[in-house]
Amino acid sequence: MNGGTARDLLDIPFYHPTLEEGMKPALRAICKAASLDTSATRDSGNPPGA
């Protein structure tokens, strides 16, 4: 995806709800494992938007 990091990918919209439900938690887990800051402005709900 254009060389973006997991943190970058959290900022882009996913227009397919099933894809978003799988990707957002996985990207958050990657950021947590890599000790990357996931800002409070990002949607941290699971499912997304919750």
C-alpha positions as CSV (number, residue, x, y, z in Angstrom):
1,M,0.0,0.0,0.0
2,N,2.3,2.7,-1.2
3,G,5.0,2.0,1.4
4,G,2.9,3.1,4.4
5,T,3.5,1.9,7.9
6,A,0.9,0.3,10.1
7,R,0.4,3.6,11.9
8,D,-0.1,5.4,8.5
9,L,-2.7,2.8,7.4
10,L,-4.7,3.4,10.6
11,D,-5.3,6.9,9.2
12,I,-6.8,5.9,5.9
13,P,-10.5,5.0,5.4
14,F,-11.5,1.5,4.6
15,Y,-14.6,1.6,2.6
16,H,-15.5,-2.1,3.1
17,P,-16.8,-2.8,6.7
18,T,-15.5,-6.4,6.8
19,L,-12.1,-5.4,5.6
20,E,-12.0,-2.6,8.2
21,E,-13.1,-4.9,11.0
22,G,-10.2,-7.2,10.3
23,M,-7.5,-4.6,9.4
24,K,-7.9,-2.0,12.1
25,P,-7.5,-4.4,15.1
26,A,-4.5,-6.1,13.3
27,L,-2.9,-2.7,12.6
28,R,-3.4,-1.6,16.2
29,A,-1.8,-4.9,17.4
30,I,1.2,-4.2,15.2
31,C,1.6,-0.7,16.5
32,K,1.3,-2.0,20.1
33,A,3.9,-4.7,19.5
34,A,6.3,-2.2,17.8
35,S,5.7,0.4,20.7
36,L,4.3,2.9,18.2
37,D,2.1,5.7,19.4
38,T,-1.4,5.4,18.3
39,S,-2.8,8.9,18.9
40,A,-6.1,9.4,20.7
41,T,-7.5,10.9,17.5
42,R,-7.6,7.5,15.8
43,D,-10.6,5.3,16.1
44,S,-9.8,2.7,18.7
45,G,-13.2,1.0,18.9
46,N,-13.7,-2.6,18.1
47,P,-15.6,-3.0,16.0
48,P,-14.4,0.2,14.4
49,G,-16.6,3.1,15.1
50,A,-17.9,1.6,18.4
